């Protein structure tokens, strides 16, 4: 669903090479910008797109990746891609109604804390059939910050090296000082209505698959996922949350399955 728009843009029509070495940031941003006002489908043909400058997507866009197409970080980057944001955006009034499908977001095992994907002051965002790989240190594979109605479905998460205790694969954060890679409205908005399902999380020796260390997200559903080899002291899921439901998950080789404080938890099956 691209907001009812029939608009379409292939990143290669804007000069992206996908050869894995050329910096394709400018070409891809031009493709995204071309549908900023109308919404539509931004298409990534097969290739490895090297990213040296953070990309931004807009409302009513679908980022559609052909199988094995990837965005791959270059040295010096802070974040591969995130929702468009200004300091005027508050609560959940930023980028909205977006689908990200079949993409691979690769931190490239670069020895710096590169965020792979971020949303902030956003709503109605769906990730489907994506992979988030090779994050480093404190970096998150996916930062969901001050966002509403986010669905993460059938995705794969793996870590890179030098994993930190606070390097959650998915972090559910709030809009406060220093919580995001860009300057944002620090109004303290917490995430709300987050659904994480049918995902595979593997091999993190220090930090959780899903967690936070700031704020209190509300109405979080974590179900039908597999967590493998989370051997850190925080376990696989470590959330300070309200109205948390965790069910139908598999935990293999995890020191702790679920660690949470807050109110109203449903942990079953």
C-alpha angles and dihedrals in degrees: 000000000000096000094277092297122138091201117128134183128179112207090222090061086063094051104271110150104193089206094130096240109056114083102247096179098108095046093049093046089052089055091049092046092051089067097036095113101032104036120220144136121318106197126205112196119207110300146094108264113203112216123201100160125048113262126219129205128198142219121295093018129134116205103206119187124194112231112293093007109141145182108223125195124239124209115281096029121134098196134359098218140345144167116281109262140175130183088253089067113092139166105000096326100112132083112350147176100032133151124200111192135185097343128145116215110197126191086196091222088273109167097243134082101267115171109221100205135357141186124188132177085356137135141195097025122159127192113193130180094346133145126218112193145166101020115166136220114320093358121118123223089217127011113197104188126178091338134145131212100006119170122196110187133179095343131150124227125189131165133230126212138308092032114198127214088242097045098106115183090222114022120192101203139169130233103265137125115307094000097117138040092243135048108271141168101281095211095138095243112172125212117262135190101015120171120190115181144161093005130142118224118185143185114351113155097187119019134042130265090231122018152109142215098195132054133356117268116206131218099013119172119194112179146148093014132133121226117191130188104350100162102162124111092256095057129210100309120028114168137157095208147142122229095012119174120190117177146144093020130140120223115193122181095350122146089210127014103195128007116176145150128191129074138306108018126180112194114168148134 
